[in-house]
Amino acid sequence: MSTRQTGQWGEEIAALFLRLKGFEVLRTNARYERREVDLVVRDGNALVAVEVKLRIGDRFGTAAESIDERKLARLRVALTGIARELGLALSPRIDVVTIDIEATGESMRVEHYAGVS
């Protein structure tokens, strides 16, 4: 599976997970000024940019360990622009969904971190 396919798979898992929690998925792979937001969702009165990280095995660390401040800063800029484009006056928020899959493929752990920035 290519990196792009793995990313798409992670985004599909995250979107399903968030829908089950009651979120409304508004956009996938939303772009604003060369920045990409994996998922843009609505959670009540919040417009949420969701960064999705999927890791298979722990050779390169966990999915949560791959989020850095630079990425969060880019998400903040993109979310502001996307909110303007959508014409939505909702409170902005950045969430992260991590998906860790054992190298054997026998188990998967999905975690949702709300309001990381």
N, C-alpha and C positions, 0 to 999 in steps of 0.2 A: 504494500500500500504506500502510495507517495505521501509526502508531507502535506500536500494540498488535500488529498483524499482524507487523511487522518484528521486534518483541521475541520473539514466539512462534517465528518462523522461526529466529532466532538461538539460542533455547533448544533447538530441535529439532536444529540443526546441532551444538551443543555436546554434547548428550546422546549423539548418534551418535558423535561424535569420542571422547568419554570411554569409551563402551562398547567401542570398538575398542581402546582402551588398557587394557582390563581392569577398568574401574570398574563398580560396580553402582549403577544409578540407583534411589534409594529413593523420592524425591518430586520433583515439579516444582511450581513456584510455591507452595512451602510457606510458610505464614503462622504467625507467632507475635507476639502483641501488636502488631498493626498494622505489623509488619515482614514483608517478603517476601524469601525466598531463592529465586533462580531455579531452582537444582537442589540437591538434597541427595543426595550419593553416598557410597558406601563404597569406600574404597581400602585393602584389607587390614584393618589394625586402626585405621584413621582414619575418622572421620565428617567429611565435607567439605561445607562450604557453598560453592557455586560461584556467583559473580557472572558473568553473561554480558553482554558488550558487543559490539554489532554496529554498524558504521559503513559506510555506502555513500558512497564518495568521501571526500576528505580536507578538504572545505570547513570542517568543524568540528573538525579534528584527528583523530588516530587513536583507535581504541577504547580502547587502553591509557591514553591521556591523560585519559579521562573518569572514572577511578577516583580517589576522594578518601578521606581519612582518616575523614570523617564516615560515609560509606557502609560502610567496613570496621568501624567501631565498631558500627553497627546490625546488621551481619552477625554479629558476635561474640555479641551479646545474643540474637539469633534462634537461632543455632546451639545455644547452651546450652539454651534452652527446648525446641527441637525434639528434642535428644538426650534430655532428660527425658521428653518425650511418647512417644518411640519406645522408651524403656527400654533404650537402648544405652549401654554403658560403653566407648565407643571414644574414642581421642584426637581432640580437635577440631582442625580445620584449615580455613583459608579459602584457596580457589583462585580464580583468575580465568581465564576463557576469553575471548579477544578474537577478533573476526571482522572483518576489514577487506576490503571488496569494492570493487574499482575502480568508479568512476562509470559506466564503460561496461559493467560486468557481466562483463567478459572473464576476470577472475581473482579469486580469493578466498584470503586468508591467514588460517589459524586458528592461534592460539598459546595454549598452556596454561602459566600461571604458578602453580606449586604453592607453598603456604605463604607467601602474601604478607603475612600478619598473624599 
